[in-house]
Amino acid sequence: MWTGDMAREARDTERTRLRRRLGRADLQAVPDTRHALRALLEHWGKPGRSETAELLTTELITNALVHTDDEAVLTATVGPHVLRVEVKDFVDRVPRPRAPGADEGTNGRGLLLVQSLANAWGVRAQGSGKVVWFELDADGG
């Protein structure tokens, strides 16, 4: 049986966390997830950070789906002062930012964008894969 506090906590979690399992090579999941993130960020009340959050999330999701040939799990959590986005995949290989070659067009820039625009970011081993994450401060600092 749910008490009033339990129901309120569930609603608060729904407004502060997004979790999505993304199918292997399902690139349609990218715009769908970006849309869901945008809805989550409306509750955060930091519109100036939303575009950056969407861009960086798109880069991490695309990297996971294109470079791992497996599924991925996105978790985005908003707090009063920070947004944290994590993308877990099931491949141990650690990604590294690199300068793209001249023949790569717009490819190869994802982690450079994350490194440049996020307040913090990193990679950690987790189970049978890794988590690539970033944080954005609410104040844009």
PyRosetta script that sets phi, psi and omega in degrees:
from pyrosetta import init, pose_from_sequence

init()
pose = pose_from_sequence("MWTGDMAREARDTERTRLRRRLGRADLQAVPDTRHALRALLEHWGKPGRSETAELLTTELITNALVHTDDEAVLTATVGPHVLRVEVKDFVDRVPRPRAPGADEGTNGRGLLLVQSLANAWGVRAQGSGKVVWFELDADGG")
pose.set_psi(1, 134.4)
pose.set_omega(1, -179.4)
pose.set_phi(2, -87.5)
pose.set_psi(2, 132.1)
pose.set_omega(2, 172.1)
pose.set_phi(3, -90.5)
pose.set_psi(3, 169.4)
pose.set_omega(3, 177.8)
pose.set_phi(4, -58.2)
pose.set_psi(4, -39.7)
pose.set_omega(4, 179.3)
pose.set_phi(5, -65.5)
pose.set_psi(5, -39.5)
pose.set_omega(5, 179.8)
pose.set_phi(6, -65.6)
pose.set_psi(6, -43.1)
pose.set_omega(6, 179.5)
pose.set_phi(7, -64.5)
pose.set_psi(7, -42.2)
pose.set_omega(7, 179.3)
pose.set_phi(8, -63.5)
pose.set_psi(8, -43.4)
pose.set_omega(8, 178.7)
pose.set_phi(9, -62.5)
pose.set_psi(9, -40.5)
pose.set_omega(9, 178.0)
pose.set_phi(10, -63.1)
pose.set_psi(10, -42.3)
pose.set_omega(10, 178.2)
pose.set_phi(11, -64.7)
pose.set_psi(11, -42.3)
pose.set_omega(11, 179.5)
pose.set_phi(12, -62.7)
pose.set_psi(12, -41.7)
pose.set_omega(12, 178.1)
pose.set_phi(13, -63.5)
pose.set_psi(13, -40.8)
pose.set_omega(13, 179.1)
pose.set_phi(14, -60.5)
pose.set_psi(14, -34.8)
pose.set_omega(14, -179.0)
pose.set_phi(15, -83.5)
pose.set_psi(15, -14.0)
pose.set_omega(15, -176.0)
pose.set_phi(16, -115.8)
pose.set_psi(16, -2.4)
pose.set_omega(16, -177.5)
pose.set_phi(17, -140.8)
pose.set_psi(17, 139.1)
pose.set_omega(17, 174.1)
pose.set_phi(18, -124.5)
pose.set_psi(18, 131.3)
pose.set_omega(18, 177.3)
pose.set_phi(19, -135.0)
pose.set_psi(19, 126.1)
pose.set_omega(19, -179.6)
pose.set_phi(20, -136.4)
pose.set_psi(20, 135.8)
pose.set_omega(20, 171.1)
pose.set_phi(21, -97.2)
pose.set_psi(21, 126.4)
pose.set_omega(21, -175.2)
pose.set_phi(22, -110.2)
pose.set_psi(22, 126.7)
pose.set_omega(22, -176.6)
pose.set_phi(23, -69.5)
pose.set_psi(23, 154.6)
pose.set_omega(23, -179.7)
pose.set_phi(24, -53.7)
pose.set_psi(24, 124.8)
pose.set_omega(24, 176.4)
pose.set_phi(25, 57.6)
pose.set_psi(25, 20.6)
pose.set_omega(25, 179.7)
pose.set_phi(26, -86.0)
pose.set_psi(26, 81.2)
pose.set_omega(26, -176.6)
pose.set_phi(27, -69.3)
pose.set_psi(27, -17.0)
pose.set_omega(27, 173.1)
pose.set_phi(28, -65.5)
pose.set_psi(28, -22.1)
pose.set_omega(28, 177.7)
pose.set_phi(29, -65.3)
pose.set_psi(29, -22.3)
pose.set_omega(29, -176.9)
pose.set_phi(30, -64.9)
pose.set_psi(30, -57.4)
pose.set_omega(30, 178.5)
pose.set_phi(31, -65.8)
pose.set_psi(31, -34.1)
pose.set_omega(31, 178.2)
pose.set_phi(32, -62.1)
pose.set_psi(32, -43.0)
pose.set_omega(32, -179.7)
pose.set_phi(33, -70.4)
pose.set_psi(33, -38.1)
pose.set_omega(33, 177.2)
pose.set_phi(34, -59.9)
pose.set_psi(34, -41.4)
pose.set_omega(34, 177.9)
pose.set_phi(35, -62.6)
pose.set_psi(35, -43.8)
pose.set_omega(35, 178.9)
pose.set_phi(36, -65.1)
pose.set_psi(36, -38.1)
pose.set_omega(36, 177.4)
pose.set_phi(37, -64.4)
pose.set_psi(37, -42.3)
pose.set_omega(37, 178.3)
pose.set_phi(38, -57.5)
pose.set_psi(38, -43.5)
pose.set_omega(38, 178.6)
pose.set_phi(39, -62.9)
pose.set_psi(39, -41.9)
pose.set_omega(39, 177.9)
pose.set_phi(40, -61.4)
pose.set_psi(40, -42.5)
pose.set_omega(40, -176.0)
pose.set_phi(41, -71.6)
pose.set_psi(41, -20.2)
pose.set_omega(41, 173.8)
pose.set_phi(42, -58.9)
pose.set_psi(42, -36.8)
pose.set_omega(42, 179.0)
pose.set_phi(43, -73.8)
pose.set_psi(43, -22.1)
pose.set_omega(43, -179.7)
pose.set_phi(44, -71.2)
pose.set_psi(44, -32.3)
pose.set_omega(44, 177.9)
pose.set_phi(45, 74.9)
pose.set_psi(45, 25.6)
pose.set_omega(45, 178.6)
pose.set_phi(46, -123.5)
pose.set_psi(46, 69.4)
pose.set_omega(46, -172.7)
pose.set_phi(47, -59.8)
pose.set_psi(47, -28.8)
pose.set_omega(47, -180.0)
pose.set_phi(48, -66.4)
pose.set_psi(48, -19.1)
pose.set_omega(48, -178.2)
pose.set_phi(49, -98.3)
pose.set_psi(49, -12.1)
pose.set_omega(49, -174.0)
pose.set_phi(50, -62.8)
pose.set_psi(50, -44.6)
pose.set_omega(50, -178.1)
pose.set_phi(51, -62.6)
pose.set_psi(51, -43.0)
pose.set_omega(51, 178.0)
pose.set_phi(52, -63.7)
pose.set_psi(52, -43.1)
pose.set_omega(52, 179.2)
pose.set_phi(53, -60.9)
pose.set_psi(53, -43.8)
pose.set_omega(53, 179.4)
pose.set_phi(54, -63.9)
pose.set_psi(54, -43.8)
pose.set_omega(54, 179.7)
pose.set_phi(55, -60.7)
pose.set_psi(55, -50.4)
pose.set_omega(55, -176.9)
pose.set_phi(56, -67.2)
pose.set_psi(56, -37.7)
pose.set_omega(56, 176.9)
pose.set_phi(57, -63.7)
pose.set_psi(57, -43.4)
pose.set_omega(57, 177.3)
pose.set_phi(58, -58.0)
pose.set_psi(58, -43.1)
pose.set_omega(58, 180.0)
pose.set_phi(59, -63.0)
pose.set_psi(59, -45.7)
pose.set_omega(59, -178.8)
pose.set_phi(60, -65.8)
pose.set_psi(60, -42.3)
pose.set_omega(60, 179.5)
pose.set_phi(61, -63.5)
pose.set_psi(61, -47.9)
pose.set_omega(61, -178.9)
pose.set_phi(62, -59.8)
pose.set_psi(62, -44.7)
pose.set_omega(62, 177.7)
pose.set_phi(63, -57.3)
pose.set_psi(63, -46.6)
pose.set_omega(63, -177.9)
pose.set_phi(64, -63.1)
pose.set_psi(64, -43.0)
pose.set_omega(64, -176.3)
pose.set_phi(65, -75.4)
pose.set_psi(65, -33.8)
pose.set_omega(65, -177.2)
pose.set_phi(66, -83.9)
pose.set_psi(66, -40.9)
pose.set_omega(66, -170.9)
pose.set_phi(67, -94.4)
pose.set_psi(67, -8.4)
pose.set_omega(67, -178.0)
pose.set_phi(68, -111.5)
pose.set_psi(68, -17.5)
pose.set_omega(68, -178.6)
pose.set_phi(69, 54.1)
pose.set_psi(69, 39.9)
pose.set_omega(69, 178.2)
pose.set_phi(70, -150.7)
pose.set_psi(70, 178.5)
pose.set_omega(70, 178.0)
pose.set_phi(71, -78.3)
pose.set_psi(71, 171.3)
pose.set_omega(71, 179.0)
pose.set_phi(72, -142.6)
pose.set_psi(72, 161.0)
pose.set_omega(72, 177.4)
pose.set_phi(73, -127.1)
pose.set_psi(73, 124.4)
pose.set_omega(73, 176.8)
pose.set_phi(74, -100.4)
pose.set_psi(74, 133.8)
pose.set_omega(74, 170.9)
pose.set_phi(75, -131.0)
pose.set_psi(75, 122.9)
pose.set_omega(75, 175.7)
pose.set_phi(76, -120.1)
pose.set_psi(76, 130.3)
pose.set_omega(76, -178.6)
pose.set_phi(77, -129.1)
pose.set_psi(77, 126.5)
pose.set_omega(77, 177.6)
pose.set_phi(78, -106.6)
pose.set_psi(78, 137.0)
pose.set_omega(78, 173.7)
pose.set_phi(79, -123.9)
pose.set_psi(79, 177.8)
pose.set_omega(79, -177.7)
pose.set_phi(80, -62.7)
pose.set_psi(80, -26.4)
pose.set_omega(80, -174.3)
pose.set_phi(81, -119.8)
pose.set_psi(81, -9.7)
pose.set_omega(81, -174.7)
pose.set_phi(82, -153.4)
pose.set_psi(82, 147.9)
pose.set_omega(82, 169.3)
pose.set_phi(83, -109.0)
pose.set_psi(83, 131.9)
pose.set_omega(83, 175.7)
pose.set_phi(84, -121.9)
pose.set_psi(84, 128.0)
pose.set_omega(84, 177.6)
pose.set_phi(85, -120.0)
pose.set_psi(85, 131.7)
pose.set_omega(85, 177.6)
pose.set_phi(86, -126.9)
pose.set_psi(86, 137.1)
pose.set_omega(86, 173.5)
pose.set_phi(87, -123.5)
pose.set_psi(87, 115.3)
pose.set_omega(87, 178.9)
pose.set_phi(88, -98.9)
pose.set_psi(88, 133.3)
pose.set_omega(88, 170.7)
pose.set_phi(89, -125.3)
pose.set_psi(89, -179.3)
pose.set_omega(89, -170.8)
pose.set_phi(90, -118.6)
pose.set_psi(90, 35.8)
pose.set_omega(90, 176.9)
pose.set_phi(91, -127.1)
pose.set_psi(91, 134.3)
pose.set_omega(91, -176.2)
pose.set_phi(92, -73.6)
pose.set_psi(92, -22.7)
pose.set_omega(92, -175.3)
pose.set_phi(93, -56.0)
pose.set_psi(93, 128.1)
pose.set_omega(93, -177.7)
pose.set_phi(94, -90.4)
pose.set_psi(94, 124.9)
pose.set_omega(94, 178.6)
pose.set_phi(95, -76.0)
pose.set_psi(95, 151.1)
pose.set_omega(95, 178.6)
pose.set_phi(96, -132.9)
pose.set_psi(96, 138.6)
pose.set_omega(96, 174.4)
pose.set_phi(97, -62.5)
pose.set_psi(97, 140.5)
pose.set_omega(97, 179.2)
pose.set_phi(98, -147.9)
pose.set_psi(98, 152.8)
pose.set_omega(98, 175.7)
pose.set_phi(99, -76.1)
pose.set_psi(99, 126.1)
pose.set_omega(99, -179.5)
pose.set_phi(100, -70.8)
pose.set_psi(100, 150.2)
pose.set_omega(100, 176.7)
pose.set_phi(101, -74.5)
pose.set_psi(101, 161.7)
pose.set_omega(101, -178.0)
pose.set_phi(102, -61.7)
pose.set_psi(102, -28.9)
pose.set_omega(102, -177.6)
pose.set_phi(103, -87.2)
pose.set_psi(103, 4.0)
pose.set_omega(103, -176.8)
pose.set_phi(104, -93.6)
pose.set_psi(104, -1.7)
pose.set_omega(104, 179.9)
pose.set_phi(105, 60.0)
pose.set_psi(105, -124.2)
pose.set_omega(105, 179.8)
pose.set_phi(106, -94.6)
pose.set_psi(106, 2.7)
pose.set_omega(106, 178.5)
pose.set_phi(107, -76.2)
pose.set_psi(107, 155.3)
pose.set_omega(107, 172.8)
pose.set_phi(108, 85.8)
pose.set_psi(108, 10.4)
pose.set_omega(108, -176.7)
pose.set_phi(109, -107.0)
pose.set_psi(109, -3.0)
pose.set_omega(109, -172.5)
pose.set_phi(110, -55.8)
pose.set_psi(110, -54.5)
pose.set_omega(110, -178.1)
pose.set_phi(111, -70.8)
pose.set_psi(111, -27.9)
pose.set_omega(111, 174.5)
pose.set_phi(112, -64.6)
pose.set_psi(112, -39.6)
pose.set_omega(112, 176.1)
pose.set_phi(113, -63.5)
pose.set_psi(113, -45.5)
pose.set_omega(113, 179.6)
pose.set_phi(114, -60.2)
pose.set_psi(114, -46.7)
pose.set_omega(114, -179.5)
pose.set_phi(115, -61.0)
pose.set_psi(115, -37.8)
pose.set_omega(115, -176.6)
pose.set_phi(116, -79.1)
pose.set_psi(116, -36.3)
pose.set_omega(116, -169.8)
pose.set_phi(117, -102.1)
pose.set_psi(117, -23.2)
pose.set_omega(117, -178.7)
pose.set_phi(118, -81.0)
pose.set_psi(118, 151.4)
pose.set_omega(118, 174.3)
pose.set_phi(119, -73.9)
pose.set_psi(119, -29.4)
pose.set_omega(119, 176.0)
pose.set_phi(120, -154.5)
pose.set_psi(120, 152.1)
pose.set_omega(120, 175.4)
pose.set_phi(121, -160.3)
pose.set_psi(121, 165.0)
pose.set_omega(121, 178.4)
pose.set_phi(122, -178.5)
pose.set_psi(122, -177.2)
pose.set_omega(122, 179.0)
pose.set_phi(123, -135.0)
pose.set_psi(123, 136.8)
pose.set_omega(123, 175.1)
pose.set_phi(124, -138.4)
pose.set_psi(124, 144.7)
pose.set_omega(124, 175.1)
pose.set_phi(125, -69.5)
pose.set_psi(125, 142.1)
pose.set_omega(125, 176.4)
pose.set_phi(126, -151.9)
pose.set_psi(126, 114.2)
pose.set_omega(126, 178.2)
pose.set_phi(127, 57.2)
pose.set_psi(127, -126.9)
pose.set_omega(127, -177.2)
pose.set_phi(128, -93.4)
pose.set_psi(128, 32.3)
pose.set_omega(128, 180.0)
pose.set_phi(129, -171.2)
pose.set_psi(129, -142.0)
pose.set_omega(129, -177.7)
pose.set_phi(130, -148.9)
pose.set_psi(130, 165.8)
pose.set_omega(130, 173.7)
pose.set_phi(131, -122.8)
pose.set_psi(131, 126.5)
pose.set_omega(131, 170.7)
pose.set_phi(132, -104.3)
pose.set_psi(132, 130.3)
pose.set_omega(132, -173.1)
pose.set_phi(133, -136.9)
pose.set_psi(133, 159.6)
pose.set_omega(133, 170.3)
pose.set_phi(134, -146.0)
pose.set_psi(134, 159.7)
pose.set_omega(134, 175.0)
pose.set_phi(135, -128.8)
pose.set_psi(135, 142.4)
pose.set_omega(135, 172.8)
pose.set_phi(136, -121.4)
pose.set_psi(136, 127.9)
pose.set_omega(136, 174.6)
pose.set_phi(137, -72.4)
pose.set_psi(137, 144.5)
pose.set_omega(137, -178.3)
pose.set_phi(138, -63.3)
pose.set_psi(138, -33.8)
pose.set_omega(138, -176.2)
pose.set_phi(139, -84.0)
pose.set_psi(139, -1.3)
pose.set_omega(139, 178.2)
pose.set_phi(140, 79.9)
pose.set_psi(140, 9.6)
pose.set_omega(140, -177.3)
pose.set_phi(141, -76.2)
pose.dump_pdb("model.pdb")
